[in-house]
């Protein structure tokens, strides 16, 4: 499909840009008509880009070759506002000028933020951290679809994003808006569930998610054909859940605890209210300021009024990120909710037992996209070790949990029960100097941040014993060293075992 731009359009912009329009001139009248077609092409280009990248956004364009001063404009210009809450003063723009095809973030109108914007951008669009230019000859060779694809890749490669530009030029950060379209809401929740399930390991009716070392159980509400309820926690036996994230009955309804939102840059977010119901009748509900203080999470600003404005919403993950990033962000949110429950009886109501769920592709690794370095595969062994340990201890009625300081310092494992002194564990999947140094530092720091840990013994759990002199130095710091074994079973699944001395120290029979 042709994009509608012609070589003549660039010539006319160069020839007439800035000239006052004389409607009695046949030459200028022909130029006007020819350039009107360029504006139609710009509108189609912007509309296609908006639909692909910003489905909740809008396009604004003045399809006239002359400006309000009745002079020929030296460029075509269409504005794309990425979200309903995007401020009028900043937009993504596409258009052509004498240099070629341009996609950028730009200010709109004569605002006080313009000078700050120009300081960020530089003297011209070429080389700016939020602009890209395709020479006219190269762009004329592209199809319409290829031009849109080039624009999408350009925006994704901007060194500075829309929200950062907003903040840097002093514009107020707009609020997140709720998605109220039922189809769009369902698509968002389905994408999130699929991302979680694609990286999970099946354990009966439960799914173990090795990124983040969390456990989940999907179930059906009966309102949709899908398993639209999800219980999440850190107990590998699924007896206690940290939080439920369920698809709402009505999209964007503040009376539901979960929702899909759209930020200023048009990005879709999975949101959850800071409200944790008790597991048992008469138990303690965590909400409001207590949820914030216990989790260390900050609520986000949302577009709401009346009673809805009193609700606090928290970001779980970006639905426009990779599946791996969604799993890691979800795991971090679940960890915070689990930590909030450590000292109070709080939890979601226990749902009916879920059906056995057939996982999709399971795996034990995730990829980190290349930026300055080559793409690398990072094993998810850390999560596998924690979940295997927690399952083993839970089966023996010993408690294994992950403490968390509100500032984000997270304990790998706290083990207590069986009459032995509680044990604070840091798990490392290697024995490099950096990993051991970090582990020793964490084991000294955490008891000072989390007061209940001061009475705990401390230990490093490693894949093998380090060199004798290193081991002696660590033990001289009052830290024991134990080991685990890990066998690759294929398809990124792993089997984890623990050394007999570690099992004994935990209060287990090593046989």
C-alpha positions as CSV (number, residue, x, y, z in Angstrom):
1,X,0.0,0.0,0.0
2,X,1.4,3.4,-1.0
3,X,1.6,6.1,1.8
4,X,0.5,9.0,-0.4
5,X,3.6,11.1,-0.2
6,X,5.3,12.3,-3.4
7,X,8.7,13.8,-4.2
8,X,6.8,16.9,-5.4
9,X,5.5,17.5,-1.9
10,X,9.0,18.0,-0.5
11,X,9.8,20.4,-3.4
12,X,6.7,22.5,-2.7
13,X,7.4,22.7,1.0
14,X,10.9,23.9,0.3
15,X,9.7,26.3,-2.4
16,X,6.7,27.9,-0.7
17,X,7.3,27.4,3.1
18,X,6.9,30.8,4.8
19,X,5.4,32.6,1.7
20,X,2.1,34.4,2.1
21,X,-0.6,32.6,0.3
22,X,-2.1,34.5,-2.7
23,X,-5.3,32.8,-3.7
24,X,-5.3,34.7,-7.0
25,X,-2.0,33.0,-8.1
26,X,-2.6,29.9,-10.3
27,X,0.8,28.6,-9.3
28,X,0.1,28.9,-5.6
29,X,-3.4,27.5,-6.0
30,X,-1.9,24.4,-7.6
31,X,0.6,24.1,-4.8
32,X,-2.1,24.4,-2.2
33,X,-4.1,21.5,-3.8
34,X,-1.0,19.4,-4.1
35,X,0.0,19.9,-0.5
36,X,-3.5,19.2,0.7
37,X,-2.9,15.6,-0.4
38,X,0.2,15.6,1.7
39,X,-1.9,16.5,4.7
40,X,-4.3,13.7,4.0
41,X,-1.3,11.3,3.9
42,X,0.0,12.7,7.2
43,X,-3.4,12.2,8.8
44,X,-3.5,8.6,7.6
45,X,0.0,8.0,8.9
46,X,-0.7,9.5,12.3
47,X,-4.0,7.6,12.6
48,X,-2.4,4.2,11.9
49,X,0.4,5.0,14.3
50,X,-2.0,6.0,17.0
51,X,-4.0,2.8,16.6
52,X,-0.9,0.6,16.8
53,X,0.9,2.3,19.7
54,X,-1.8,4.3,21.6
55,X,-5.2,2.7,21.2
56,X,-6.7,5.0,23.8
57,X,-5.1,8.1,22.4
58,X,-6.3,10.6,19.7
59,X,-5.0,12.4,16.6
60,X,-5.3,16.2,16.2
61,X,-4.5,17.7,12.8
62,X,-5.3,20.9,11.0
63,X,-5.4,19.7,7.4
64,X,-4.6,23.0,5.7
65,X,-1.3,23.8,3.8
66,X,-1.4,27.4,5.2
67,X,-1.2,28.5,8.8
68,X,-3.4,30.9,10.7
69,X,-1.2,33.8,9.4
70,X,-2.2,32.8,5.8
71,X,1.4,31.7,5.0
72,X,2.4,28.3,3.6
73,X,3.7,26.1,6.4
74,X,7.1,24.6,5.7
75,X,6.0,21.2,7.0
76,X,3.0,19.0,7.6
77,X,2.2,18.2,11.2
78,X,-0.2,15.8,13.0
79,X,-0.3,15.5,16.8
80,X,-0.9,12.2,18.6
81,X,-2.0,12.4,22.2
82,X,-1.2,9.0,23.7
83,X,-3.8,8.9,26.4
84,X,-7.0,10.6,27.5
85,X,-5.2,12.3,30.2
86,X,-2.3,13.6,28.1
87,X,-1.8,17.3,28.4
88,X,-2.5,19.5,25.4
89,X,1.0,21.0,25.6
90,X,2.9,17.8,24.7
91,X,2.3,15.3,22.0
92,X,3.9,12.8,19.7
93,X,4.0,14.3,16.2
94,X,4.6,13.0,12.7
95,X,5.0,14.9,9.4
96,X,7.3,15.8,6.5
97,X,9.4,18.8,5.8
98,X,12.3,19.7,3.5
99,X,14.6,17.2,5.4
100,X,12.3,14.2,5.2
101,X,9.9,12.2,7.4
102,X,10.0,13.2,11.1
103,X,8.6,11.5,14.2
104,X,9.2,13.2,17.5
105,X,7.8,14.4,20.9
106,X,7.0,18.1,20.6
107,X,5.4,20.9,22.6
108,X,2.1,22.4,21.3
109,X,1.5,26.1,21.5
110,X,3.5,28.8,23.1
111,X,3.8,27.4,26.6
112,X,6.2,28.4,29.4
113,X,7.7,24.9,29.0
114,X,8.9,25.6,25.5
115,X,12.3,27.0,26.5
116,X,13.0,23.9,28.7
117,X,11.9,21.7,25.9
118,X,14.3,23.4,23.4
119,X,17.1,23.0,26.0
120,X,16.4,19.2,26.1
121,X,16.0,18.8,22.4
122,X,18.9,21.0,21.2
123,X,18.9,23.4,18.3
124,X,17.2,21.0,15.9
125,X,15.4,17.7,15.7
126,X,18.3,15.9,14.3
127,X,20.1,14.1,17.1
128,X,17.4,14.9,19.7
129,X,16.8,12.2,22.4
130,X,13.1,12.1,21.4
131,X,13.1,12.5,17.6
132,X,14.1,10.6,14.4
133,X,14.3,11.7,10.8
134,X,14.2,9.6,7.7
135,X,15.6,11.2,4.6
136,X,12.9,11.9,2.0
137,X,14.4,9.7,-0.7
138,X,14.6,6.7,1.7
139,X,11.0,7.3,3.0
140,X,9.6,7.6,-0.5
141,X,10.8,4.0,-1.1
142,X,8.7,2.7,1.8
143,X,5.2,1.3,1.7
144,X,2.6,2.8,4.1
145,X,3.0,-0.2,6.4
146,X,6.8,0.1,6.4
147,X,6.5,3.8,7.2
148,X,4.3,3.1,10.2
149,X,6.7,0.4,11.4
150,X,9.6,2.7,11.1
151,X,7.7,5.3,13.2
152,X,6.9,2.7,15.9
153,X,10.5,1.5,16.1
154,X,11.7,5.1,16.3
155,X,9.5,5.9,19.2
156,X,10.5,2.8,21.0
157,X,14.1,3.7,20.5
158,X,13.8,7.3,21.8
159,X,16.4,7.8,24.5
160,X,13.8,9.9,26.5
161,X,10.2,8.9,26.9
162,X,7.0,11.0,27.0
163,X,6.6,11.0,30.8
164,X,10.3,11.9,31.3
165,X,10.0,14.8,28.9
166,X,6.8,16.0,30.8
167,X,8.7,16.0,34.0
168,X,11.9,17.5,32.7
169,X,10.1,20.5,31.1
170,X,8.0,21.2,34.2
171,X,4.6,20.1,33.0
172,X,2.4,18.4,35.6
173,X,2.3,14.6,35.3
174,X,-1.3,13.7,34.3
175,X,-3.2,11.0,36.1
176,X,-3.8,7.5,35.1
177,X,-7.2,6.9,33.5
178,X,-9.3,3.7,33.9
179,X,-10.1,1.6,30.9
180,X,-13.9,1.2,30.8
181,X,-14.2,-0.6,27.5
182,X,-15.1,-4.2,28.3
183,X,-13.2,-5.7,25.4
184,X,-10.0,-3.7,26.0
185,X,-10.2,-4.6,29.7
186,X,-10.5,-8.3,29.0
187,X,-7.7,-8.2,26.5
188,X,-5.4,-6.6,29.1
189,X,-6.2,-9.1,31.9
190,X,-5.9,-12.0,29.4
191,X,-2.4,-10.8,28.3
192,X,-1.2,-10.6,31.9
193,X,-2.5,-14.1,32.7
194,X,-1.0,-15.5,29.6
195,X,2.4,-14.0,30.4
196,X,2.4,-15.5,33.9
197,X,1.3,-18.9,32.7
198,X,3.8,-19.0,29.9
199,X,6.7,-18.8,32.4
200,X,5.2,-21.2,35.1
201,X,5.9,-24.7,36.2
202,X,2.9,-26.9,36.8
203,X,2.7,-28.3,40.4
204,X,-0.7,-30.1,40.6
205,X,-3.4,-27.4,40.7
206,X,-0.8,-24.8,41.4
207,X,1.7,-22.9,39.2
208,X,5.2,-22.0,40.4
209,X,6.5,-18.8,38.8
210,X,10.3,-19.0,39.1
211,X,10.8,-15.3,38.3
212,X,10.1,-13.7,41.6
213,X,9.7,-17.1,43.4
214,X,5.9,-16.9,43.7
215,X,3.0,-19.3,43.4
216,X,-0.3,-18.8,41.7
217,X,-3.6,-20.6,41.3
218,X,-6.1,-19.6,38.5
219,X,-9.8,-20.3,38.8
220,X,-13.0,-19.4,37.1
221,X,-15.6,-17.0,38.3
222,X,-18.2,-18.1,35.7
223,X,-18.6,-14.5,34.5
224,X,-16.3,-15.1,31.5
225,X,-15.1,-18.2,29.6
226,X,-11.6,-17.7,31.0
227,X,-9.9,-18.5,34.3
228,X,-10.4,-14.9,35.3
229,X,-9.4,-15.1,39.0
230,X,-5.9,-15.4,40.2
231,X,-4.6,-16.1,43.7
232,X,-0.9,-15.3,44.2
233,X,1.4,-15.8,47.1
234,X,4.8,-17.1,48.3
235,X,3.6,-20.4,49.9
236,X,4.5,-23.2,47.5
237,X,1.8,-25.4,49.0
238,X,-0.9,-22.8,48.2
239,X,-2.3,-22.8,51.8
240,X,-2.0,-19.0,52.2
241,X,-2.3,-16.3,49.5
242,X,-0.9,-12.9,49.6
243,X,-3.3,-11.2,47.1
244,X,-6.0,-11.9,44.5
245,X,-6.0,-10.1,41.2
246,X,-9.3,-10.8,39.6
247,X,-10.8,-9.5,36.4
248,X,-13.6,-7.0,37.4
249,X,-17.3,-7.5,36.7
250,X,-17.4,-4.0,35.2
251,X,-14.3,-2.6,33.5
252,X,-12.9,0.4,35.3
253,X,-15.3,0.1,38.3
254,X,-13.7,1.5,41.4
255,X,-15.8,-1.0,43.5
256,X,-13.6,-3.8,42.0
257,X,-10.1,-4.2,43.5
258,X,-8.3,-4.7,40.1
259,X,-8.4,-2.6,36.9
260,X,-6.6,-1.7,33.7
261,X,-5.3,1.9,33.5
262,X,-3.7,4.0,30.8
263,X,-0.8,6.4,31.7
264,X,0.1,9.7,30.1
265,X,2.3,7.9,27.5
266,X,-0.6,5.6,26.4
267,X,0.9,2.7,28.3
268,X,-1.4,0.1,29.7
269,X,-1.0,-0.7,33.4
270,X,-2.4,-3.5,35.6
271,X,-3.7,-1.8,38.8
272,X,-4.7,-3.2,42.2
273,X,-6.2,-1.3,45.1
274,X,-4.2,-1.3,48.4
275,X,-6.8,-3.5,50.2
276,X,-6.1,-7.0,51.6
277,X,-9.0,-8.8,53.2
278,X,-8.5,-11.3,56.1
279,X,-8.2,-15.0,55.5
280,X,-10.4,-15.8,58.5
281,X,-13.6,-14.3,59.8
282,X,-12.7,-11.5,62.3
283,X,-9.2,-11.2,60.9
284,X,-7.4,-7.9,60.3
285,X,-7.9,-6.0,57.0
286,X,-4.9,-4.1,55.6
287,X,-5.8,-0.9,53.7
288,X,-5.1,2.8,53.4
289,X,-2.0,4.2,55.2
290,X,-1.3,0.8,56.8
291,X,-1.0,-0.9,53.3
292,X,1.4,1.9,52.3
293,X,3.6,1.6,55.4
294,X,3.7,-2.2,55.4
295,X,4.5,-2.6,51.7
296,X,6.5,0.5,51.1
297,X,4.5,1.0,47.9
298,X,3.4,4.5,46.8
299,X,-0.1,4.9,45.3
300,X,-0.4,6.4,41.8
301,X,-2.6,9.3,40.9
302,X,-5.7,8.2,39.0
303,X,-8.5,10.2,37.3
304,X,-11.5,9.8,39.5
305,X,-14.2,11.7,41.4
306,X,-16.4,11.4,44.5
307,X,-16.1,8.1,46.2
308,X,-13.7,6.7,43.6
309,X,-11.2,9.4,44.3
310,X,-10.8,8.1,47.9
311,X,-9.5,4.7,46.7
312,X,-5.8,4.1,46.5
313,X,-4.5,2.3,43.4
314,X,-1.1,0.7,43.0
315,X,0.8,-0.3,39.9
316,X,1.3,-4.1,39.5
317,X,3.0,-4.1,36.1
318,X,3.1,-2.6,32.6
319,X,1.0,-4.6,30.1
320,X,3.1,-3.3,27.3
321,X,6.4,-4.7,28.7
322,X,7.8,-8.2,27.8
323,X,6.3,-11.3,29.4
324,X,9.4,-11.7,31.5
325,X,9.2,-8.1,32.8
326,X,5.5,-8.6,33.6
327,X,6.3,-11.7,35.6
328,X,9.1,-10.0,37.5
329,X,7.1,-6.9,38.3
330,X,4.1,-9.1,39.4
331,X,6.4,-11.1,41.6
332,X,7.7,-8.0,43.3
333,X,4.1,-6.7,44.0
334,X,3.1,-10.1,45.4
335,X,6.2,-10.1,47.7
336,X,5.2,-6.7,49.1
337,X,1.7,-7.9,49.8
338,X,3.0,-11.1,51.4
339,X,5.4,-9.0,53.6
340,X,2.5,-6.8,54.7
341,X,0.8,-9.9,56.1
342,X,3.7,-11.3,58.1
343,X,2.5,-10.0,61.5
344,X,-1.3,-9.8,61.1
345,X,-4.0,-12.2,60.1
346,X,-4.9,-10.8,56.6
347,X,-5.6,-12.4,53.3
348,X,-8.0,-12.9,50.5
349,X,-11.1,-15.2,51.0
350,X,-10.2,-18.8,50.1
351,X,-11.9,-19.6,46.8
352,X,-13.3,-22.9,45.7
353,X,-10.6,-25.5,44.8
354,X,-9.4,-24.7,41.2
355,X,-9.4,-27.2,38.4
356,X,-6.0,-28.7,37.4
357,X,-4.6,-26.1,35.0
358,X,-2.5,-27.2,32.0
359,X,0.4,-24.7,31.8
360,X,1.7,-23.5,28.5
361,X,5.4,-23.5,27.8
362,X,7.2,-23.7,31.1
363,X,10.7,-22.5,31.6
364,X,13.5,-21.8,34.0
365,X,15.1,-18.8,32.4
366,X,14.3,-15.4,31.2
367,X,15.9,-13.1,28.6
368,X,17.1,-9.5,29.2
369,X,17.0,-7.6,26.0
370,X,20.2,-6.2,24.7
371,X,21.0,-2.5,25.2
372,X,24.7,-1.8,25.5
373,X,25.6,-5.5,25.7
374,X,24.5,-8.6,24.0
375,X,21.3,-10.3,25.0
376,X,21.9,-12.8,27.7
377,X,19.9,-15.6,29.3
378,X,19.6,-15.4,33.1
379,X,18.7,-18.6,35.0
380,X,15.8,-18.5,37.3
381,X,17.5,-20.9,39.7
382,X,17.1,-18.5,42.6
383,X,13.4,-18.7,42.6
384,X,13.5,-22.5,42.1
385,X,15.7,-22.9,45.2
386,X,13.4,-20.8,47.4
387,X,10.2,-22.5,46.3
388,X,11.7,-26.0,46.7
389,X,12.9,-25.1,50.2
390,X,9.6,-23.5,51.2
391,X,7.7,-26.6,49.9
392,X,10.0,-28.9,51.9
393,X,9.7,-27.0,55.1
394,X,6.0,-26.3,54.7
395,X,5.4,-30.1,54.4
396,X,7.1,-30.5,57.8
397,X,5.0,-27.7,59.4
398,X,8.1,-25.5,59.5
399,X,7.7,-21.9,58.5
400,X,9.7,-20.4,55.6
401,X,8.9,-16.8,54.6
402,X,10.4,-13.8,52.9
403,X,10.7,-10.7,55.0
404,X,10.7,-7.3,53.4
405,X,11.6,-3.8,54.7
406,X,9.3,-1.0,53.4
407,X,12.3,0.6,51.7
408,X,12.6,-2.5,49.5
409,X,15.3,-4.6,51.2
410,X,14.1,-8.2,50.7
411,X,15.1,-11.2,52.8
412,X,15.6,-14.5,50.8
413,X,14.2,-16.8,53.5
414,X,13.4,-16.8,57.2
415,X,13.1,-20.3,58.7
416,X,11.7,-21.0,62.1
417,X,9.9,-23.8,64.0
418,X,10.9,-27.1,65.4
419,X,12.5,-25.6,68.6
420,X,15.7,-24.5,66.9
421,X,17.0,-20.9,66.7
422,X,15.4,-19.2,63.7
423,X,17.6,-19.0,60.6
424,X,18.1,-16.1,58.2
425,X,19.1,-17.3,54.7
426,X,20.6,-15.6,51.7
427,X,20.5,-17.7,48.5
428,X,23.2,-17.2,45.9
429,X,23.3,-19.2,42.7
430,X,27.1,-18.7,42.3
431,X,30.2,-18.6,44.4
432,X,32.0,-15.6,42.9
433,X,33.7,-13.1,45.1
434,X,30.9,-10.5,44.3
435,X,28.1,-12.9,45.2
436,X,29.6,-14.0,48.5
437,X,30.6,-10.4,49.4
438,X,27.0,-9.2,48.7
439,X,25.5,-12.1,50.7
440,X,27.6,-11.4,53.7
441,X,26.7,-7.7,53.6
442,X,23.0,-8.5,53.3
443,X,23.1,-10.9,56.3
444,X,24.7,-8.1,58.4
445,X,22.4,-5.4,57.2
446,X,19.0,-7.0,57.4
447,X,18.9,-7.7,61.1
448,X,19.6,-4.0,61.7
449,X,16.7,-3.0,59.4
450,X,14.2,-5.6,60.4
451,X,14.4,-5.8,64.2
452,X,12.8,-9.3,64.6
453,X,15.8,-10.8,62.7
454,X,18.3,-9.7,65.3
455,X,17.8,-13.0,67.2
456,X,18.2,-15.2,64.1
457,X,21.3,-17.2,63.1
458,X,22.6,-16.4,59.7
459,X,23.6,-18.6,56.7
460,X,24.6,-18.5,53.1
461,X,23.0,-21.1,50.8
462,X,25.3,-21.8,47.8
463,X,25.5,-24.2,44.9
464,X,28.9,-25.5,46.3
465,X,31.4,-24.7,49.1
466,X,33.8,-21.8,48.3
467,X,37.5,-22.1,48.7
468,X,38.6,-23.1,52.3
469,X,40.1,-19.7,53.1
470,X,36.9,-17.9,51.9
471,X,34.7,-20.3,53.9
472,X,36.8,-19.7,57.0
473,X,36.5,-15.9,56.6
474,X,32.7,-16.1,56.2
475,X,32.3,-18.3,59.2
476,X,34.5,-16.0,61.2
477,X,31.8,-13.3,60.6
478,X,29.3,-15.6,62.3
479,X,27.7,-16.8,59.1
480,X,27.3,-20.6,58.3
481,X,27.6,-21.9,54.8
482,X,25.3,-24.7,53.4
483,X,24.8,-26.0,49.9
484,X,22.1,-27.0,47.5
485,X,22.1,-29.1,44.3
486,X,20.3,-28.3,41.2
487,X,19.6,-30.6,38.2
488,X,18.4,-29.5,34.9
489,X,15.4,-31.6,33.8
490,X,15.0,-30.1,30.4
491,X,12.6,-27.4,29.2
492,X,14.1,-25.1,31.8
493,X,12.6,-27.1,34.6
494,X,14.9,-28.0,37.5
495,X,15.1,-30.4,40.5
496,X,16.6,-29.0,43.7
497,X,18.1,-30.9,46.6
498,X,19.8,-29.7,49.8
499,X,22.8,-30.9,51.8
500,X,22.1,-33.1,54.8
501,X,23.7,-30.7,57.3
502,X,21.4,-27.9,56.0
503,X,18.3,-30.1,56.4
504,X,19.3,-31.0,59.9
505,X,19.9,-27.3,60.8
506,X,16.4,-26.5,59.5
507,X,14.9,-29.2,61.8
508,X,14.3,-31.8,59.1
509,X,15.2,-35.5,58.9
510,X,17.9,-35.7,56.2
511,X,16.8,-39.2,55.3
